[in-house]
């Protein structure tokens, strides 16, 4: 990478980007640089149209008839089948339902019940909060079960014969560090434990190969790289070999073998559908299904390659142009060891983030001191990266992040 | 009621209906009579517009900024506050989240944990299936807990000192029979049990007074009489006096006291928000919140009165014009003992329902033999009722529900 990487060079990369055409599928306000697709994916143009159709025609005109007429009832499985190729799974192993939190609860409870007396759920300190909270809540249901939260480096040693299930987020929401899915899965399985992978910061941006890693279970978010819209329903994966002997406690009617026979007794569906619970969120599913349709046209290898190159460029540009401003890279430099966002620690991260947003560069802040930039390969470009760092340099060089009051105080004291 | 109630008389009732203007707030296809709002509420015109705004402007242009800019994060509580007056609750006692199934799971688990060793969850046979299934799933988490499913008439006697929680649907989905909420709540509480009321077939159509009945907990559906759209998020109510000592096991980040401090340990929110779980479904909540706004203008007494009169008219017309066709009314005649739908048992209910739908009269069928008509007081009119029964009479008189094959077989055998 050139030490003086220019805007023209960034534009040249965009021009030769084989995924460039996908940017046109998204509504992106012209005045902003959006580097927060890892928190909320952008709106696909077709999703807006699809939602109008789902609301105004299917709900408004079709009314109750649309459950059959437009196969609303099949949406959880259809959306799951569209996610499957993005995560190395079979269509019959993925459904869309509820939230990531609820899905994680289902799988942890299932895993504990299948573990035959093993008494621990293991996870890492600093995992995404809802994963930790849900694990704590699930464990609390079982008198003989404990939650073990250990530092990342201690994970391998902490996998012992008492661990029922290891719960890990594939790509860390803050640092962007990526776990070695194959190695940790094998290590846990060697001790007789199951593993649940949270793919919220992976699916749709980097290569994920669940079955290639012999993964047991996974969950993930619909509103980040999958662009399903704010609060979109989430997905879950259960390897075929586990489906029949796992039973989530949230046995709602959509998980029943025959939900419309209205029987009094629960009989779980024979496959992945047993992990459904309540009535599918039709409108939200329509948005997600439409956005997932885009991925069917995307070469996953190109997507992962572009993600790596964008992150590389961002790191190089910040280190070149913002040297001396106090940024500490906390994301791994090795593309295989990270996801699709890049984070820097900085004492003034919050104020800097606000100053960037005020200038149209949208990244985000994570407490206490992390400035995070998501490089969404599907619709972001290399010019976006260049502009973001150009603005960051300006903000830092002019201390634009600093309030006039604070600057004055610095000078007079 | 006249024994020869005419179309003109129905129209006169509509003309004098003080709620008539609300019909114009809904998109109702002209060619149909919609008597299935108890299964899926109609589309409010403003909801369609609100969804376009939420999708195209808030998500599309605002992107991640809309969490604050448009207060997406406050939607569960805002929607809850709009539902509260419809069910006799305080705003601080209701939130919108997840599905009815998931919400019921949260409350049953909370109730069992708070019950201090009581070993039974009591419900009635023939309750809505997902309520039974969820109760079965929740009970299965506790080694010392059993699910008691008894016939309706045996409920009072079955409430004993071992019951942790009584789970009942206020208005039965099939028969429309309404439980005496005050009496059953008092009976359960006298034995030291809690009660969870499922208001799915009540809220938004008939009078519900949770606090007037000293109710403990309730759940309900967003997509029936509340018109939130297919698969809309659901609501839950927990009386203020119980909130601090109940803990659902699904401890997601939105139930945390400080979700955006990203701490590792779970600390429940001090009030009703502890019953939230994952990220709010923003788009779906926007639709529900908009439709709930309509109810703020509706006199609840007028709504309940109209519901009763519509159901009375439907019963009278069917008994007058469809006598001898084999319909058996299974809904109570006393308005105070029923909800807002009327059901008839008939051996050919399924075929009759299909014949009605083919002629633009949309009610629904519930296995094995129930024909169900929802009288939604907010947007249905008396002419709708008249037309539905007029069509039903024609279908029955001409045996239009019967297939030509079947008719032929009847004649030759």
Interface residues (C-beta under 8 A of the other chain):
Chain A: X27 X29 X32 X34 X36 X39 X40 X42 X43 X47 X48 X51 X52 X55 X56 X58 X59 X60 X61 X63 X64 X65 X66 X67 X72 X98 X99 X100 X101 X102 X105 X109 X125 X126 X127 X129 X130 X132 X133 X134 X136 X137 X138 X140 X141 X149 X223 X229 X230 X231 X232 X233 X234 X248 X249 X250 X251 X252 X253 X254 X255 X256 X259 X260 X261 X262 X263 X264 X265 X266 X277 X278 X279 X280 X281 X282 X283 X284 X285 X287 X357 X362 X364 X366 X367
Chain B: X27 X29 X32 X34 X36 X39 X40 X42 X43 X47 X48 X51 X52 X55 X56 X58 X59 X60 X61 X63 X64 X65 X66 X67 X72 X98 X99 X100 X101 X102 X105 X109 X125 X126 X127 X129 X130 X132 X133 X134 X136 X137 X138 X140 X141 X149 X223 X229 X230 X231 X232 X233 X234 X248 X249 X250 X251 X252 X253 X254 X255 X256 X259 X260 X261 X262 X263 X264 X265 X266 X277 X278 X279 X280 X281 X282 X283 X284 X285 X287 X357 X362 X364 X366 X367
